[in-house]
Amino acid sequence: MQNIPLILAAPGMTLAKAVMRPDSESRMPICGAGTALTELLIERLDQMGIASVLVEGHPVLIEGEKTPEAEIKALDHRFRQVCEDPLMIRLKEIYKDRLIRLSEEWHANEA
C-alpha cells in the first residue's frame, strides 16, 4: 500500500482503503476499498477536497523516497554495530522481511 497525493493518482490504480468525506462529521465513505480509480472519480475526489489516497501496491516513486532495496541496504548499515544482540537481530529481521515484501509489491507494479 502507498499513500499518494491525489495529483499522482492515475486511472487503473486500486484504492486500498475507503476514501471518507472530509467535510462530514460522520465521515461517510465516498468510495470503498477495492475501487478502481477512473479519471472521473479522480476529478470528483479533487473537487471534494481530497488531498491523498491510499492505493494498493507501490505505483509511484515520490521525490526523496528511497526504493525498498535502498532501505534494506540502509537497514543493514544501521544495525551493523548490534550484530551480537539477539533481540536487535530479530528486530532487524522483522523489519527486513517487511521491506522485502514491499520490494516484491513494488516490482509487481512495475510489470
ZAMARGU-4260 file (C-alpha; in steps of 0.2 Angstrom, whole numbers, plus 5000, padded with zeros to 4 digits):
<rodrens>
0) 5000/5000/5000 | 5005/5018/4997 | 4998/5034/5002 | 5000/5046/4987 | 4995/5064/4983
5) 4979/5064/4973 | 4988/5073/4959 | 4999/5057/4957 | 4984/5046/4956 | 4980/5038/4939
10) 4966/5028/4931 | 4968/5010/4935 | 4975/5011/4952 | 4965/5002/4966 | 4960/5010/4982
15) 4967/5000/4997 | 4956/5010/5010 | 4940/5018/5008 | 4940/5037/5005 | 4930/5046/5018
20) 4921/5063/5016 | 4932/5076/5024 | 4918/5089/5027 | 4906/5077/5036 | 4906/5073/5055
25) 4900/5056/5052 | 4915/5053/5040 | 4904/5044/5027 | 4913/5035/5014 | 4914/5042/4996
30) 4921/5025/4989 | 4926/5009/4996 | 4942/4999/4997 | 4945/4989/4980 | 4938/5003/4970
35) 4947/5006/4953 | 4951/5024/4950 | 4945/5032/4934 | 4948/5050/4928 | 4930/5055/4933
40) 4932/5048/4950 | 4949/5057/4952 | 4941/5073/4947 | 4927/5071/4959 | 4939/5067/4973
45) 4949/5083/4969 | 4933/5094/4969 | 4928/5087/4986 | 4945/5092/4993 | 4953/5075/4995
50) 4972/5078/4995 | 4978/5060/4996 | 4973/5042/4994 | 4979/5025/4999 | 4981/5014/4985
55) 4986/4995/4983 | 5004/4991/4979 | 5018/5005/4977 | 5013/5013/4960 | 5024/5029/4961
60) 5041/5034/4967 | 5039/5050/4976 | 5053/5063/4976 | 5065/5059/4990 | 5058/5042/4993
65) 5070/5028/4994 | 5067/5011/4985 | 5064/4996/4996 | 5082/4990/4990 | 5090/5006/4996
70) 5080/5004/5013 | 5087/4987/5015 | 5105/4992/5012 | 5102/5007/5024 | 5095/4995/5037
75) 5110/4983/5036 | 5121/4998/5039 | 5111/5005/5054 | 5111/4988/5063 | 5130/4984/5060
80) 5135/4988/5077 | 5122/4977/5086 | 5125/4961/5077 | 5129/4952/5093 | 5112/4956/5101
85) 5099/4943/5098 | 5084/4955/5101 | 5091/4968/5089 | 5095/4954/5076 | 5077/4949/5077
90) 5070/4967/5076 | 5081/4969/5060 | 5074/4953/5053 | 5056/4958/5056 | 5059/4975/5048
95) 5069/4967/5033 | 5055/4955/5030 | 5043/4969/5028 | 5055/4979/5016 | 5057/4963/5006
100) 5038/4961/5004 | 5037/4980/4999 | 5050/4977/4986 | 5040/4962/4979 | 5025/4973/4978
105) 5035/4987/4970 | 5042/4976/4957 | 5025/4968/4954 | 5018/4985/4950 | 5032/4989/4938
110) 5027/4974/4927
</rodrens>
